[in-house]
């Protein structure tokens, strides 16, 4: 897939654990883990909004498009 999820990078920059983000966003650890590893097929805007608020970032800080060669 050409969409890269940089959630782990933003979490590291904010020094936030998966557990802490899970509590702030209201998602289960397993759902956040699926998103973090790039295995998610979709993300709701409400979830993206909550993650951006919790990490004080923009959607582009979390999601990136890379064209495959």
C-alpha positions as semicolon CSV with decimal commas, in nm:
position;residue;x (nm);y (nm);z (nm)
1;X;0,000;0,000;0,000
2;X;0,123;0,349;-0,080
3;X;-0,015;0,503;0,243
4;X;0,240;0,498;0,525
5;X;0,127;0,537;0,887
6;X;0,377;0,732;1,099
7;X;0,185;0,702;1,425
8;X;0,483;0,549;1,605
9;X;0,702;0,843;1,499
10;X;0,457;1,099;1,637
11;X;0,412;0,899;1,958
12;X;0,790;0,893;2,005
13;X;0,816;1,268;1,940
14;X;0,548;1,331;2,203
15;X;0,692;1,066;2,438
16;X;0,354;0,898;2,458
17;X;0,300;0,526;2,505
18;X;0,040;0,319;2,322
19;X;-0,143;0,273;2,653
20;X;-0,158;0,647;2,716
21;X;-0,276;0,722;2,362
22;X;-0,536;0,447;2,390
23;X;-0,681;0,607;2,703
24;X;-0,683;0,959;2,553
25;X;-0,838;0,853;2,224
26;X;-1,077;0,588;2,354
27;X;-0,958;0,307;2,127
28;X;-0,850;-0,039;2,229
29;X;-0,482;-0,125;2,230
30;X;-0,539;-0,382;1,958
31;X;-0,708;-0,131;1,725
32;X;-0,434;0,126;1,781
33;X;-0,171;-0,141;1,725
34;X;-0,333;-0,239;1,394
35;X;-0,328;0,124;1,288
36;X;0,029;0,179;1,410
37;X;0,164;-0,120;1,216
38;X;-0,007;-0,007;0,896
39;X;-0,238;-0,310;0,882
40;X;-0,558;-0,103;0,904
41;X;-0,770;-0,087;0,589
42;X;-0,938;0,241;0,689
43;X;-0,955;0,507;0,958
44;X;-1,256;0,714;1,057
45;X;-1,219;1,091;1,051
46;X;-1,339;1,100;1,411
47;X;-1,056;0,864;1,510
48;X;-0,800;1,066;1,314
49;X;-0,934;1,383;1,480
50;X;-0,900;1,231;1,828
51;X;-0,545;1,108;1,758
52;X;-0,441;1,449;1,622
53;X;-0,585;1,621;1,930
54;X;-0,410;1,379;2,166
55;X;-0,075;1,413;1,986
56;X;-0,116;1,783;1,901
57;X;-0,036;1,723;1,535
58;X;-0,179;1,739;1,185
59;X;-0,316;1,441;0,987
60;X;-0,018;1,473;0,750
61;X;0,213;1,409;1,047
62;X;0,052;1,066;1,083
63;X;-0,039;0,966;0,726
64;X;0,196;0,986;0,430
65;X;0,159;0,890;0,064
66;X;0,454;0,726;-0,109
67;X;0,424;0,617;-0,469
68;X;0,569;0,272;-0,517
69;X;0,839;0,251;-0,784
